[in-house]
Amino acid sequence: MFTPHTKRDVEVMLESIGVGKIEDLFTEIPAQFRYPDLNLPPRLTEMEAAAELESIASANATTKDFLSFLGAGAYNHYIPAAIDNLLQRGEFYTAYTPYQPEISQGTLQAIFEFQSLICKLTGMDVSNASHYDGATAAAEAVILAYGHFRNKRKKVLVSRAVNPQYRQVIRTYMQAETSLQIEGDEIETGIEPDMKNLIEKIDHDTALVIVQYPDFFGRIIDYTQLIETAHQFGALVAVAVNPTALGLLTPPGEIGADIAFGEGQPLGIPLSYGGPYLGFFAIKNALLRKLAGRLVGETVDADGQLAYVLTLTAREQHIRREKASSNICSNQGLMTLAATIYMSLLGKHGFQQVANLCYQKAHYAADQLSGINGFTLVDEKTPFFHEFVVKCDEPVDELLEHLLHHEILGGYDLGQEYPELQNYLMLAVTEKISREDIEYLSAVLQEENHG
Amino acid sequence: MLVPEDLKYQKTDEWVKVEDGIATIGITDFAQDSLSDVVFVEFEIDVDDEVSVGESMATIESVKAAAEVVFPVSGKVIEVNQALIDTPEVLNESPYIEGWLVKVQVSDESELDKLMDAPAYDAYCQER
């Protein structure tokens, strides 16, 4: 047991403050709340507790035992064993940027490498040391843009094809900014791939336009015209990207994005029921001083040796207080390291190979499914990456229930977040899915269809 | 330390010079020296903005600190020295001439009476 103080230590401390016993320190708390009856079950030994927890955990349907076509923002990629091994080294095993960061040169170097890799991947100029997850990175994009125009532009447009959770978190973060309008994701604006309705809403009062690439439905949309229009009106454009897809796609930096951000979970981080995840955030040079969060730079020390430092900290709230662009003063250290190791291990070609496998397998799956009676591929024209939508003849929840009996997590029921998309099922296919897996899914769906 | 005679000074180390109702505003030699090397200037107002005394016009970031510059007079902004964005070091080299920050059409010249003259500002700096 961990006992920080001996009985003698405690006695000395109590004596020096003139208190008889520890309980006397709590007399301010009304007696009935002081030692409430917690009604706990009898205590267990470690062995018994472990057995009970394991038995509870085994009731979960996980991607270990089930075939999974679930995506919608979190993806089941293969995670090389080296990642966990390196992460658990004591030198790295901390969740945040250290409080005296320069003493932890290894941690700073890892963050610097992460920033460099994210810049390479996104085609942007500067990346910060990360945020909590894709959704909070989205909110930071809004804060940055709103502040960039000194709160004078009152509108942020968000495409309805941006992850619904990101849109919710943006609204949560910005709820106190009552003069800021967050719009563009109404049902009437829709999700047509030409983006016409959204483009029409861009005006001189627009601070930021947010789109996703590939979008929430997996579609690869050409945003050239949207970005041109936004820039004509002086607005910024933030693109939420799936990092894996950037192994194949033109990076957002090259299509004119001012901000590129996204969920870093696909980069070697387990699904883990939703977290801890990793938000990445990169910008063009012009926005450097508005960038939130930690930023690691490379320099030389007094002896002329390579060294890493936190740089441009005047952006941050511990120096600029109320003028800072964000309250974020740390980063998602351990997850950042996982992503850095993942990208380094795969290398450029490995990364492209993962993206290509996802793409090819997803297209094989879409092909197979659209051949089954009762299932229609919703959009046959717009290119997609590793996720696609099918319309089903029956309610999606019933279908998913049926697939669960066959140990398949069948995908994401779009009707949950999009009332206009009842009976629409979205499936994600990563490199972990084999041809046999896809054929098994088809067989089960076909049988379902006949049954 | 330079404290030109023909300027008026504010306690927060801004200088102001009024000619024909137009106030030119900058930071003093004392301010630039205390800040040391200026690396970034961010304006917080635009031309045509109506501003009042005490309102923030810019943030100046140096290798040592980030400091706020506030208006010593009220009025309407008519010009912003955008050149400083690309060459912030001018604030160190020439705080009273090329390093001016903002020009304002003064709405109430009596506000100038509340500011220090050169000898008073010089004495104020000596105390610090």
HADDOCK unambig.tbl for C-alpha pairs under 7 A between the chains (distance, minus, plus):
assign (segid A and resid 314 and name CA) (segid B and resid 66 and name CA) 6.22 0.50 0.50
assign (segid A and resid 320 and name CA) (segid B and resid 66 and name CA) 6.70 0.50 0.50
